[in-house]
Amino acid sequence: MIKYSILEIPTVLNPPIKLLDIIYNCPVCDYEIEIDMDVDDNSSIKCDCCDHIIKFRIKKI
């Protein structure tokens, strides 16, 4: 079983980055997760439905 997923965020901004009203579907159960937070490379969220962890990775472009 997959322990966690990585969500890459391409940006020209320096972390932390404010994400507002982003809807992301869990890659395990397809549950809609609303993201409304400041994120950096150490941030993560957990799916409310299946407890799968999604970690953020900031990718500088």
Secondary structure, DSSP 8 states (H G I E B T S, - for coil): ---EEEEEEEESS-SSEEEEEEEEE-TTT--EEEEEEEE-TT-EEE-TTT--EEEEEEEE-
